[in-house]
Amino acid sequence: MLKNERGNTLITVLLMSLIFTVLGMSILAASLGGAKRTETRERDISITYDSVKLIDQMTSELAGILPNLPLEDYRRKNIEGRLYVLSNFDIDLKNKLKDDLILPYRTKENISCLNIIDLSGGSASFIDSSAPCMDDISDYDTFNIELGNDFTRVLDIIIVTKNPVETEGKITRTIRKRLILSPLPSFLKYAAGSFSDDNGSGLFLNGSANFSGNVYANRLTINEDAEYELRDGRIQKQDTNMSSINGDLYSSTANLLPLLEKEYFYKDHVPELKHDSQFINIDFEKTMNEEANELLSSNGIPAFRTGNGHTFSKEIRSGILSSFAINALIEEQVKKQSGLPKILQEIGNNESDFKSYLINTPEDASLLNGLILGDVVIMAEETSLELNEKLIIDGDLYLVNFEDLTINEDIVVTGRTHLVNFNGKLEVNDNIISAKDIIIESYAQNSDELSSKGIKINSDILSGKNIAFNALNTAIEMTGTIISNESFTINGDETGEPSENDQVIFDSVVYAGKRAIISNVNILGSENNTKQLVLMAKDDLLLTRINEFGNFDPDDEAGMPYVPEDERIKPLKGFFYTEKDAELYGVGSLFYINGGIFAKEKLIINAIRGEVKSIEELPSRSSQRDKYSRFIVNYDQNVLLQRIDTLPIVKHLQIFSDELLVE
């Protein structure tokens, strides 16, 4: 049978042509689709980037708006001296945000929606309620700030993007930027820094410190050698790695640009330089005088701190003597004792010619009403004592206890005031004002018994001279403002246990008219370490021998931000500021600050990394790499959300930029 296949060839050719045409069209379609997707992705990135830039622009614009809302116009104090905020502050702020930020910027072609969410109070709300960017924001976490008592505000700028070219497809992203508006001083915004731009001043990073948070400097000096001091006072140097900044570097000048090179930073990580025109210096002397004079006035003492307080001690004494009637009854019923009690002589308070009224029974304590002429020792030795009358002494005062001693009214003294705790609870629930020194020291072994032993002061303290806390293998708790006309000192026991077991627990703002010194002691925050110490000194600040020869366990760093998780080493919970200079050493000492450190003139930080057992045997540079620094500052931004009435309030709100989220 014959087959005719002449027609099959044509069919085969046509079929092959069809197959290759389909394949070609598929490849072309895939290429066009890929190009389209690439173009859409590029447009998505471009729109998102432009929106992030827009938020930065709005933040900068906001910095220019806030000076138009001077806080003095909205700030008042009630009859108790507490700050409150006029109700029209939030109205004016929201109008400014809407008119100057939201309305001008929401018309951008790549913006589908732009608004600001207020998270300050108990519930979230849009600043412009007429154009919400989402249906429900009730599940947003808010900050429950008492708006009538505090200027702090928390805002989320929110932008929903769109693609202005509809043929390129639908592109949408939601971008949120959180801003904290705070009335607190600028130095509380940074982990570390210095303001001065003078030659020889600024921030000096010698060796390998670590900062988890933003750093401020108008002049920065970086050295690879850390200095340290031997016991005999000689200064030595140790070659080490560079410092690490796990945050941004802020400045109001261009001086820092030459230093933004990998060789100047740990593991070549260069921080981003940002310019902050918002930095506002505090008027330290003015604020300290206002706080001191307000405390004196509230206690009926006509004395005033002016200038640098040169005559302040004498004025306090004169004011006390002119304000209170003399107690004649105590002279008739209580005889003066010769010398101090033996237990006080044993701890170094040996005054052979000292004569005082010894009050050690509830009956004698009931006589303490009115101005007492002469020195007084109140001792809860064999029985607990509770004083419910104002204690006014023209002389020196000793409060000493083995059993519980409770003071429920003001303590006003023309001489020195000593609080000495050996056992039991020594609790003061009202103000302490002393024309001369105030010395507070405890020997009670109370690390696990704070509720029943030790010294606890729930009030403000003012001294016309110096204030010293001596925590000797013990814990002291202080809640209130501290004003020391001259120096302020916190000491632990240098000869105590290898680990630091001396601690002072604070919820306090401290003003020191001269130097501030902290040595051999832990600083913790009250209320389960949620509060902190804010220490401000007019002259130099010295922090020394903190966790001396202590080491992190393990000491191998776990990656950025190089912050250890070692429960044995307790961070200093506080912010430390000086109008002058501070020089700190993380070589033999193990500095770990949960807060910040700032010097207006010069801040010098010396640090190495790794384990140190002796100042004579320091680790080599190569062995320090990948080890935790011995000087760490972990910034605590919670301070910006706390109400601290006795801190200087700046002229207008300042911006702290928090997290940026792209969804």
Secondary structure as a PSIPRED ss2 file (coil, helix, strand):
# PSIPRED VFORMAT (PSIPRED V4.0)

   1 M C   1.000  0.000  0.000
   2 L C   1.000  0.000  0.000
   3 K C   1.000  0.000  0.000
   4 N C   1.000  0.000  0.000
   5 E C   1.000  0.000  0.000
   6 R H   0.000  1.000  0.000
   7 G H   0.000  1.000  0.000
   8 N H   0.000  1.000  0.000
   9 T H   0.000  1.000  0.000
  10 L H   0.000  1.000  0.000
  11 I H   0.000  1.000  0.000
  12 T H   0.000  1.000  0.000
  13 V H   0.000  1.000  0.000
  14 L H   0.000  1.000  0.000
  15 L H   0.000  1.000  0.000
  16 M H   0.000  1.000  0.000
  17 S H   0.000  1.000  0.000
  18 L H   0.000  1.000  0.000
  19 I H   0.000  1.000  0.000
  20 F H   0.000  1.000  0.000
  21 T H   0.000  1.000  0.000
  22 V H   0.000  1.000  0.000
  23 L H   0.000  1.000  0.000
  24 G H   0.000  1.000  0.000
  25 M H   0.000  1.000  0.000
  26 S H   0.000  1.000  0.000
  27 I H   0.000  1.000  0.000
  28 L H   0.000  1.000  0.000
  29 A H   0.000  1.000  0.000
  30 A H   0.000  1.000  0.000
  31 S H   0.000  1.000  0.000
  32 L H   0.000  1.000  0.000
  33 G H   0.000  1.000  0.000
  34 G H   0.000  1.000  0.000
  35 A H   0.000  1.000  0.000
  36 K H   0.000  1.000  0.000
  37 R H   0.000  1.000  0.000
  38 T H   0.000  1.000  0.000
  39 E H   0.000  1.000  0.000
  40 T H   0.000  1.000  0.000
  41 R H   0.000  1.000  0.000
  42 E H   0.000  1.000  0.000
  43 R H   0.000  1.000  0.000
  44 D H   0.000  1.000  0.000
  45 I H   0.000  1.000  0.000
  46 S H   0.000  1.000  0.000
  47 I H   0.000  1.000  0.000
  48 T H   0.000  1.000  0.000
  49 Y H   0.000  1.000  0.000
  50 D H   0.000  1.000  0.000
  51 S H   0.000  1.000  0.000
  52 V H   0.000  1.000  0.000
  53 K H   0.000  1.000  0.000
  54 L H   0.000  1.000  0.000
  55 I H   0.000  1.000  0.000
  56 D H   0.000  1.000  0.000
  57 Q H   0.000  1.000  0.000
  58 M H   0.000  1.000  0.000
  59 T H   0.000  1.000  0.000
  60 S H   0.000  1.000  0.000
  61 E H   0.000  1.000  0.000
  62 L H   0.000  1.000  0.000
  63 A H   0.000  1.000  0.000
  64 G H   0.000  1.000  0.000
  65 I H   0.000  1.000  0.000
  66 L H   0.000  1.000  0.000
  67 P H   0.000  1.000  0.000
  68 N H   0.000  1.000  0.000
  69 L C   1.000  0.000  0.000
  70 P C   1.000  0.000  0.000
  71 L H   0.000  1.000  0.000
  72 E H   0.000  1.000  0.000
  73 D H   0.000  1.000  0.000
  74 Y C   1.000  0.000  0.000
  75 R E   0.000  0.000  1.000
  76 R E   0.000  0.000  1.000
  77 K E   0.000  0.000  1.000
  78 N C   1.000  0.000  0.000
  79 I C   1.000  0.000  0.000
  80 E C   1.000  0.000  0.000
  81 G C   1.000  0.000  0.000
  82 R C   1.000  0.000  0.000
  83 L E   0.000  0.000  1.000
  84 Y E   0.000  0.000  1.000
  85 V E   0.000  0.000  1.000
  86 L C   1.000  0.000  0.000
  87 S C   1.000  0.000  0.000
  88 N H   0.000  1.000  0.000
  89 F H   0.000  1.000  0.000
  90 D H   0.000  1.000  0.000
  91 I H   0.000  1.000  0.000
  92 D H   0.000  1.000  0.000
  93 L H   0.000  1.000  0.000
  94 K H   0.000  1.000  0.000
  95 N H   0.000  1.000  0.000
  96 K H   0.000  1.000  0.000
  97 L H   0.000  1.000  0.000
  98 K H   0.000  1.000  0.000
  99 D H   0.000  1.000  0.000
 100 D H   0.000  1.000  0.000
 101 L H   0.000  1.000  0.000
 102 I H   0.000  1.000  0.000
 103 L H   0.000  1.000  0.000
 104 P H   0.000  1.000  0.000
 105 Y H   0.000  1.000  0.000
 106 R C   1.000  0.000  0.000
 107 T C   1.000  0.000  0.000
 108 K C   1.000  0.000  0.000
 109 E C   1.000  0.000  0.000
 110 N C   1.000  0.000  0.000
 111 I E   0.000  0.000  1.000
 112 S E   0.000  0.000  1.000
 113 C E   0.000  0.000  1.000
 114 L E   0.000  0.000  1.000
 115 N E   0.000  0.000  1.000
 116 I E   0.000  0.000  1.000
 117 I E   0.000  0.000  1.000
 118 D E   0.000  0.000  1.000
 119 L C   1.000  0.000  0.000
 120 S C   1.000  0.000  0.000
 121 G C   1.000  0.000  0.000
 122 G C   1.000  0.000  0.000
 123 S C   1.000  0.000  0.000
 124 A C   1.000  0.000  0.000
 125 S E   0.000  0.000  1.000
 126 F E   0.000  0.000  1.000
 127 I C   1.000  0.000  0.000
 128 D C   1.000  0.000  0.000
 129 S C   1.000  0.000  0.000
 130 S C   1.000  0.000  0.000
 131 A C   1.000  0.000  0.000
 132 P C   1.000  0.000  0.000
 133 C C   1.000  0.000  0.000
 134 M C   1.000  0.000  0.000
 135 D C   1.000  0.000  0.000
 136 D C   1.000  0.000  0.000
 137 I C   1.000  0.000  0.000
 138 S C   1.000  0.000  0.000
 139 D C   1.000  0.000  0.000
 140 Y C   1.000  0.000  0.000
 141 D C   1.000  0.000  0.000
 142 T C   1.000  0.000  0.000
 143 F C   1.000  0.000  0.000
 144 N C   1.000  0.000  0.000
 145 I C   1.000  0.000  0.000
 146 E C   1.000  0.000  0.000
 147 L C   1.000  0.000  0.000
 148 G C   1.000  0.000  0.000
 149 N C   1.000  0.000  0.000
 150 D C   1.000  0.000  0.000
 151 F C   1.000  0.000  0.000
 152 T C   1.000  0.000  0.000
 153 R E   0.000  0.000  1.000
 154 V E   0.000  0.000  1.000
 155 L E   0.000  0.000  1.000
 156 D E   0.000  0.000  1.000
 157 I E   0.000  0.000  1.000
 158 I E   0.000  0.000  1.000
 159 I E   0.000  0.000  1.000
 160 V E   0.000  0.000  1.000
 161 T E   0.000  0.000  1.000
 162 K C   1.000  0.000  0.000
 163 N C   1.000  0.000  0.000
 164 P C   1.000  0.000  0.000
 165 V C   1.000  0.000  0.000
 166 E H   0.000  1.000  0.000
 167 T H   0.000  1.000  0.000
 168 E H   0.000  1.000  0.000
 169 G C   1.000  0.000  0.000
 170 K C   1.000  0.000  0.000
 171 I C   1.000  0.000  0.000
 172 T C   1.000  0.000  0.000
 173 R C   1.000  0.000  0.000
 174 T E   0.000  0.000  1.000
 175 I E   0.000  0.000  1.000
 176 R E   0.000  0.000  1.000
 177 K E   0.000  0.000  1.000
 178 R E   0.000  0.000  1.000
 179 L E   0.000  0.000  1.000
 180 I E   0.000  0.000  1.000
 181 L E   0.000  0.000  1.000
 182 S E   0.000  0.000  1.000
 183 P C   1.000  0.000  0.000
 184 L C   1.000  0.000  0.000
 185 P C   1.000  0.000  0.000
 186 S H   0.000  1.000  0.000
 187 F H   0.000  1.000  0.000
 188 L H   0.000  1.000  0.000
 189 K H   0.000  1.000  0.000
 190 Y C   1.000  0.000  0.000
 191 A C   1.000  0.000  0.000
 192 A E   0.000  0.000  1.000
 193 G E   0.000  0.000  1.000
 194 S E   0.000  0.000  1.000
 195 F C   1.000  0.000  0.000
 196 S C   1.000  0.000  0.000
 197 D C   1.000  0.000  0.000
 198 D C   1.000  0.000  0.000
 199 N C   1.000  0.000  0.000
 200 G C   1.000  0.000  0.000
 201 S C   1.000  0.000  0.000
 202 G E   0.000  0.000  1.000
 203 L E   0.000  0.000  1.000
 204 F E   0.000  0.000  1.000
 205 L E   0.000  0.000  1.000
 206 N E   0.000  0.000  1.000
 207 G E   0.000  0.000  1.000
 208 S C   1.000  0.000  0.000
 209 A C   1.000  0.000  0.000
 210 N E   0.000  0.000  1.000
 211 F E   0.000  0.000  1.000
 212 S E   0.000  0.000  1.000
 213 G C   1.000  0.000  0.000
 214 N C   1.000  0.000  0.000
 215 V E   0.000  0.000  1.000
 216 Y E   0.000  0.000  1.000
 217 A E   0.000  0.000  1.000
 218 N C   1.000  0.000  0.000
 219 R C   1.000  0.000  0.000
 220 L E   0.000  0.000  1.000
 221 T E   0.000  0.000  1.000
 222 I E   0.000  0.000  1.000
 223 N E   0.000  0.000  1.000
 224 E C   1.000  0.000  0.000
 225 D E   0.000  0.000  1.000
 226 A E   0.000  0.000  1.000
 227 E E   0.000  0.000  1.000
 228 Y E   0.000  0.000  1.000
 229 E E   0.000  0.000  1.000
 230 L C   1.000  0.000  0.000
 231 R C   1.000  0.000  0.000
 232 D C   1.000  0.000  0.000
 233 G C   1.000  0.000  0.000
 234 R C   1.000  0.000  0.000
 235 I E   0.000  0.000  1.000
 236 Q E   0.000  0.000  1.000
 237 K E   0.000  0.000  1.000
 238 Q E   0.000  0.000  1.000
 239 D E   0.000  0.000  1.000
 240 T C   1.000  0.000  0.000
 241 N C   1.000  0.000  0.000
 242 M C   1.000  0.000  0.000
 243 S C   1.000  0.000  0.000
 244 S E   0.000  0.000  1.000
 245 I E   0.000  0.000  1.000
 246 N C   1.000  0.000  0.000
 247 G C   1.000  0.000  0.000
 248 D C   1.000  0.000  0.000
 249 L E   0.000  0.000  1.000
 250 Y E   0.000  0.000  1.000
 251 S E   0.000  0.000  1.000
 252 S C   1.000  0.000  0.000
 253 T C   1.000  0.000  0.000
 254 A C   1.000  0.000  0.000
 255 N C   1.000  0.000  0.000
 256 L C   1.000  0.000  0.000
 257 L H   0.000  1.000  0.000
 258 P H   0.000  1.000  0.000
 259 L H   0.000  1.000  0.000
 260 L C   1.000  0.000  0.000
 261 E C   1.000  0.000  0.000
 262 K H   0.000  1.000  0.000
 263 E H   0.000  1.000  0.000
 264 Y H   0.000  1.000  0.000
 265 F C   1.000  0.000  0.000
 266 Y H   0.000  1.000  0.000
 267 K H   0.000  1.000  0.000
 268 D H   0.000  1.000  0.000
 269 H C   1.000  0.000  0.000
 270 V C   1.000  0.000  0.000
 271 P C   1.000  0.000  0.000
 272 E C   1.000  0.000  0.000
 273 L E   0.000  0.000  1.000
 274 K E   0.000  0.000  1.000
 275 H E   0.000  0.000  1.000
 276 D C   1.000  0.000  0.000
 277 S C   1.000  0.000  0.000
 278 Q C   1.000  0.000  0.000
 279 F C   1.000  0.000  0.000
 280 I C   1.000  0.000  0.000
 281 N C   1.000  0.000  0.000
 282 I C   1.000  0.000  0.000
 283 D C   1.000  0.000  0.000
 284 F H   0.000  1.000  0.000
 285 E H   0.000  1.000  0.000
 286 K H   0.000  1.000  0.000
 287 T H   0.000  1.000  0.000
 288 M H   0.000  1.000  0.000
 289 N H   0.000  1.000  0.000
 290 E H   0.000  1.000  0.000
 291 E H   0.000  1.000  0.000
 292 A H   0.000  1.000  0.000
 293 N H   0.000  1.000  0.000
 294 E H   0.000  1.000  0.000
 295 L H   0.000  1.000  0.000
 296 L H   0.000  1.000  0.000
 297 S H   0.000  1.000  0.000
 298 S H   0.000  1.000  0.000
 299 N C   1.000  0.000  0.000
 300 G C   1.000  0.000  0.000
 301 I C   1.000  0.000  0.000
 302 P C   1.000  0.000  0.000
 303 A C   1.000  0.000  0.000
 304 F C   1.000  0.000  0.000
 305 R C   1.000  0.000  0.000
 306 T C   1.000  0.000  0.000
 307 G C   1.000  0.000  0.000
 308 N C   1.000  0.000  0.000
 309 G C   1.000  0.000  0.000
 310 H C   1.000  0.000  0.000
 311 T C   1.000  0.000  0.000
 312 F H   0.000  1.000  0.000
 313 S H   0.000  1.000  0.000
 314 K H   0.000  1.000  0.000
 315 E H   0.000  1.000  0.000
 316 I H   0.000  1.000  0.000
 317 R H   0.000  1.000  0.000
 318 S H   0.000  1.000  0.000
 319 G H   0.000  1.000  0.000
 320 I H   0.000  1.000  0.000
 321 L H   0.000  1.000  0.000
 322 S H   0.000  1.000  0.000
 323 S H   0.000  1.000  0.000
 324 F C   1.000  0.000  0.000
 325 A C   1.000  0.000  0.000
 326 I E   0.000  0.000  1.000
 327 N C   1.000  0.000  0.000
 328 A C   1.000  0.000  0.000
 329 L H   0.000  1.000  0.000
 330 I H   0.000  1.000  0.000
 331 E H   0.000  1.000  0.000
 332 E H   0.000  1.000  0.000
 333 Q H   0.000  1.000  0.000
 334 V C   1.000  0.000  0.000
 335 K C   1.000  0.000  0.000
 336 K E   0.000  0.000  1.000
 337 Q E   0.000  0.000  1.000
 338 S E   0.000  0.000  1.000
 339 G C   1.000  0.000  0.000
 340 L C   1.000  0.000  0.000
 341 P C   1.000  0.000  0.000
 342 K H   0.000  1.000  0.000
 343 I H   0.000  1.000  0.000
 344 L H   0.000  1.000  0.000
 345 Q H   0.000  1.000  0.000
 346 E H   0.000  1.000  0.000
 347 I C   1.000  0.000  0.000
 348 G C   1.000  0.000  0.000
 349 N C   1.000  0.000  0.000
 350 N C   1.000  0.000  0.000
 351 E C   1.000  0.000  0.000
 352 S C   1.000  0.000  0.000
 353 D C   1.000  0.000  0.000
 354 F C   1.000  0.000  0.000
 355 K E   0.000  0.000  1.000
 356 S E   0.000  0.000  1.000
 357 Y E   0.000  0.000  1.000
 358 L E   0.000  0.000  1.000
 359 I E   0.000  0.000  1.000
 360 N C   1.000  0.000  0.000
 361 T C   1.000  0.000  0.000
 362 P H   0.000  1.000  0.000
 363 E H   0.000  1.000  0.000
 364 D H   0.000  1.000  0.000
 365 A H   0.000  1.000  0.000
 366 S C   1.000  0.000  0.000
 367 L C   1.000  0.000  0.000
 368 L C   1.000  0.000  0.000
 369 N C   1.000  0.000  0.000
 370 G E   0.000  0.000  1.000
 371 L E   0.000  0.000  1.000
 372 I E   0.000  0.000  1.000
 373 L E   0.000  0.000  1.000
 374 G C   1.000  0.000  0.000
 375 D E   0.000  0.000  1.000
 376 V E   0.000  0.000  1.000
 377 V E   0.000  0.000  1.000
 378 I E   0.000  0.000  1.000
 379 M E   0.000  0.000  1.000
 380 A E   0.000  0.000  1.000
 381 E C   1.000  0.000  0.000
 382 E C   1.000  0.000  0.000
 383 T C   1.000  0.000  0.000
 384 S C   1.000  0.000  0.000
 385 L E   0.000  0.000  1.000
 386 E E   0.000  0.000  1.000
 387 L E   0.000  0.000  1.000
 388 N C   1.000  0.000  0.000
 389 E C   1.000  0.000  0.000
 390 K C   1.000  0.000  0.000
 391 L E   0.000  0.000  1.000
 392 I E   0.000  0.000  1.000
 393 I E   0.000  0.000  1.000
 394 D E   0.000  0.000  1.000
 395 G C   1.000  0.000  0.000
 396 D C   1.000  0.000  0.000
 397 L E   0.000  0.000  1.000
 398 Y E   0.000  0.000  1.000
 399 L E   0.000  0.000  1.000
 400 V E   0.000  0.000  1.000
 401 N E   0.000  0.000  1.000
 402 F C   1.000  0.000  0.000
 403 E C   1.000  0.000  0.000
 404 D C   1.000  0.000  0.000
 405 L E   0.000  0.000  1.000
 406 T E   0.000  0.000  1.000
 407 I E   0.000  0.000  1.000
 408 N C   1.000  0.000  0.000
 409 E C   1.000  0.000  0.000
 410 D C   1.000  0.000  0.000
 411 I E   0.000  0.000  1.000
 412 V E   0.000  0.000  1.000
 413 V E   0.000  0.000  1.000
 414 T C   1.000  0.000  0.000
 415 G C   1.000  0.000  0.000
 416 R C   1.000  0.000  0.000
 417 T E   0.000  0.000  1.000
 418 H E   0.000  0.000  1.000
 419 L E   0.000  0.000  1.000
 420 V E   0.000  0.000  1.000
 421 N E   0.000  0.000  1.000
 422 F C   1.000  0.000  0.000
 423 N C   1.000  0.000  0.000
 424 G C   1.000  0.000  0.000
 425 K E   0.000  0.000  1.000
 426 L E   0.000  0.000  1.000
 427 E E   0.000  0.000  1.000
 428 V E   0.000  0.000  1.000
 429 N C   1.000  0.000  0.000
 430 D C   1.000  0.000  0.000
 431 N C   1.000  0.000  0.000
 432 I E   0.000  0.000  1.000
 433 I E   0.000  0.000  1.000
 434 S E   0.000  0.000  1.000
 435 A C   1.000  0.000  0.000
 436 K C   1.000  0.000  0.000
 437 D C   1.000  0.000  0.000
 438 I E   0.000  0.000  1.000
 439 I E   0.000  0.000  1.000
 440 I E   0.000  0.000  1.000
 441 E E   0.000  0.000  1.000
 442 S E   0.000  0.000  1.000
 443 Y C   1.000  0.000  0.000
 444 A C   1.000  0.000  0.000
 445 Q C   1.000  0.000  0.000
 446 N C   1.000  0.000  0.000
 447 S C   1.000  0.000  0.000
 448 D C   1.000  0.000  0.000
 449 E C   1.000  0.000  0.000
 450 L C   1.000  0.000  0.000
 451 S C   1.000  0.000  0.000
 452 S C   1.000  0.000  0.000
 453 K C   1.000  0.000  0.000
 454 G E   0.000  0.000  1.000
 455 I E   0.000  0.000  1.000
 456 K E   0.000  0.000  1.000
 457 I E   0.000  0.000  1.000
 458 N C   1.000  0.000  0.000
 459 S C   1.000  0.000  0.000
 460 D C   1.000  0.000  0.000
 461 I E   0.000  0.000  1.000
 462 L E   0.000  0.000  1.000
 463 S E   0.000  0.000  1.000
 464 G C   1.000  0.000  0.000
 465 K C   1.000  0.000  0.000
 466 N C   1.000  0.000  0.000
 467 I E   0.000  0.000  1.000
 468 A E   0.000  0.000  1.000
 469 F E   0.000  0.000  1.000
 470 N E   0.000  0.000  1.000
 471 A E   0.000  0.000  1.000
 472 L C   1.000  0.000  0.000
 473 N C   1.000  0.000  0.000
 474 T C   1.000  0.000  0.000
 475 A E   0.000  0.000  1.000
 476 I E   0.000  0.000  1.000
 477 E E   0.000  0.000  1.000
 478 M E   0.000  0.000  1.000
 479 T E   0.000  0.000  1.000
 480 G C   1.000  0.000  0.000
 481 T C   1.000  0.000  0.000
 482 I E   0.000  0.000  1.000
 483 I E   0.000  0.000  1.000
 484 S E   0.000  0.000  1.000
 485 N C   1.000  0.000  0.000
 486 E C   1.000  0.000  0.000
 487 S C   1.000  0.000  0.000
 488 F E   0.000  0.000  1.000
 489 T E   0.000  0.000  1.000
 490 I E   0.000  0.000  1.000
 491 N E   0.000  0.000  1.000
 492 G C   1.000  0.000  0.000
 493 D C   1.000  0.000  0.000
 494 E C   1.000  0.000  0.000
 495 T C   1.000  0.000  0.000
 496 G C   1.000  0.000  0.000
 497 E C   1.000  0.000  0.000
 498 P C   1.000  0.000  0.000
 499 S C   1.000  0.000  0.000
 500 E C   1.000  0.000  0.000
 501 N C   1.000  0.000  0.000
 502 D C   1.000  0.000  0.000
 503 Q E   0.000  0.000  1.000
 504 V E   0.000  0.000  1.000
 505 I E   0.000  0.000  1.000
 506 F E   0.000  0.000  1.000
 507 D E   0.000  0.000  1.000
 508 S E   0.000  0.000  1.000
 509 V E   0.000  0.000  1.000
 510 V E   0.000  0.000  1.000
 511 Y E   0.000  0.000  1.000
 512 A E   0.000  0.000  1.000
 513 G C   1.000  0.000  0.000
 514 K C   1.000  0.000  0.000
 515 R C   1.000  0.000  0.000
 516 A E   0.000  0.000  1.000
 517 I E   0.000  0.000  1.000
 518 I E   0.000  0.000  1.000
 519 S E   0.000  0.000  1.000
 520 N C   1.000  0.000  0.000
 521 V C   1.000  0.000  0.000
 522 N E   0.000  0.000  1.000
 523 I E   0.000  0.000  1.000
 524 L E   0.000  0.000  1.000
 525 G E   0.000  0.000  1.000
 526 S H   0.000  1.000  0.000
 527 E H   0.000  1.000  0.000
 528 N H   0.000  1.000  0.000
 529 N H   0.000  1.000  0.000
 530 T C   1.000  0.000  0.000
 531 K C   1.000  0.000  0.000
 532 Q C   1.000  0.000  0.000
 533 L E   0.000  0.000  1.000
 534 V E   0.000  0.000  1.000
 535 L E   0.000  0.000  1.000
 536 M E   0.000  0.000  1.000
 537 A E   0.000  0.000  1.000
 538 K C   1.000  0.000  0.000
 539 D C   1.000  0.000  0.000
 540 D C   1.000  0.000  0.000
 541 L E   0.000  0.000  1.000
 542 L E   0.000  0.000  1.000
 543 L E   0.000  0.000  1.000
 544 T E   0.000  0.000  1.000
 545 R C   1.000  0.000  0.000
 546 I C   1.000  0.000  0.000
 547 N C   1.000  0.000  0.000
 548 E C   1.000  0.000  0.000
 549 F C   1.000  0.000  0.000
 550 G C   1.000  0.000  0.000
 551 N C   1.000  0.000  0.000
 552 F C   1.000  0.000  0.000
 553 D C   1.000  0.000  0.000
 554 P C   1.000  0.000  0.000
 555 D C   1.000  0.000  0.000
 556 D E   0.000  0.000  1.000
 557 E C   1.000  0.000  0.000
 558 A C   1.000  0.000  0.000
 559 G C   1.000  0.000  0.000
 560 M C   1.000  0.000  0.000
 561 P C   1.000  0.000  0.000
 562 Y C   1.000  0.000  0.000
 563 V C   1.000  0.000  0.000
 564 P C   1.000  0.000  0.000
 565 E C   1.000  0.000  0.000
 566 D C   1.000  0.000  0.000
 567 E C   1.000  0.000  0.000
 568 R C   1.000  0.000  0.000
 569 I C   1.000  0.000  0.000
 570 K C   1.000  0.000  0.000
 571 P C   1.000  0.000  0.000
 572 L E   0.000  0.000  1.000
 573 K E   0.000  0.000  1.000
 574 G E   0.000  0.000  1.000
 575 F E   0.000  0.000  1.000
 576 F E   0.000  0.000  1.000
 577 Y E   0.000  0.000  1.000
 578 T E   0.000  0.000  1.000
 579 E C   1.000  0.000  0.000
 580 K C   1.000  0.000  0.000
 581 D E   0.000  0.000  1.000
 582 A E   0.000  0.000  1.000
 583 E E   0.000  0.000  1.000
 584 L E   0.000  0.000  1.000
 585 Y E   0.000  0.000  1.000
 586 G E   0.000  0.000  1.000
 587 V C   1.000  0.000  0.000
 588 G C   1.000  0.000  0.000
 589 S C   1.000  0.000  0.000
 590 L C   1.000  0.000  0.000
 591 F E   0.000  0.000  1.000
 592 Y E   0.000  0.000  1.000
 593 I E   0.000  0.000  1.000
 594 N E   0.000  0.000  1.000
 595 G E   0.000  0.000  1.000
 596 G E   0.000  0.000  1.000
 597 I E   0.000  0.000  1.000
 598 F E   0.000  0.000  1.000
 599 A E   0.000  0.000  1.000
 600 K C   1.000  0.000  0.000
 601 E C   1.000  0.000  0.000
 602 K E   0.000  0.000  1.000
 603 L E   0.000  0.000  1.000
 604 I E   0.000  0.000  1.000
 605 I E   0.000  0.000  1.000
 606 N E   0.000  0.000  1.000
 607 A E   0.000  0.000  1.000
 608 I C   1.000  0.000  0.000
 609 R E   0.000  0.000  1.000
 610 G C   1.000  0.000  0.000
 611 E C   1.000  0.000  0.000
 612 V C   1.000  0.000  0.000
 613 K C   1.000  0.000  0.000
 614 S E   0.000  0.000  1.000
 615 I C   1.000  0.000  0.000
 616 E C   1.000  0.000  0.000
 617 E E   0.000  0.000  1.000
 618 L C   1.000  0.000  0.000
 619 P C   1.000  0.000  0.000
 620 S C   1.000  0.000  0.000
 621 R H   0.000  1.000  0.000
 622 S H   0.000  1.000  0.000
 623 S H   0.000  1.000  0.000
 624 Q H   0.000  1.000  0.000
 625 R C   1.000  0.000  0.000
 626 D C   1.000  0.000  0.000
 627 K E   0.000  0.000  1.000
 628 Y C   1.000  0.000  0.000
 629 S E   0.000  0.000  1.000
 630 R C   1.000  0.000  0.000
 631 F E   0.000  0.000  1.000
 632 I E   0.000  0.000  1.000
 633 V E   0.000  0.000  1.000
 634 N E   0.000  0.000  1.000
 635 Y C   1.000  0.000  0.000
 636 D C   1.000  0.000  0.000
 637 Q H   0.000  1.000  0.000
 638 N H   0.000  1.000  0.000
 639 V H   0.000  1.000  0.000
 640 L H   0.000  1.000  0.000
 641 L H   0.000  1.000  0.000
 642 Q C   1.000  0.000  0.000
 643 R C   1.000  0.000  0.000
 644 I C   1.000  0.000  0.000
 645 D C   1.000  0.000  0.000
 646 T C   1.000  0.000  0.000
 647 L C   1.000  0.000  0.000
 648 P C   1.000  0.000  0.000
 649 I C   1.000  0.000  0.000
 650 V C   1.000  0.000  0.000
 651 K C   1.000  0.000  0.000
 652 H C   1.000  0.000  0.000
 653 L C   1.000  0.000  0.000
 654 Q E   0.000  0.000  1.000
 655 I E   0.000  0.000  1.000
 656 F E   0.000  0.000  1.000
 657 S E   0.000  0.000  1.000
 658 D E   0.000  0.000  1.000
 659 E E   0.000  0.000  1.000
 660 L E   0.000  0.000  1.000
 661 L E   0.000  0.000  1.000
 662 V E   0.000  0.000  1.000
 663 E C   1.000  0.000  0.000
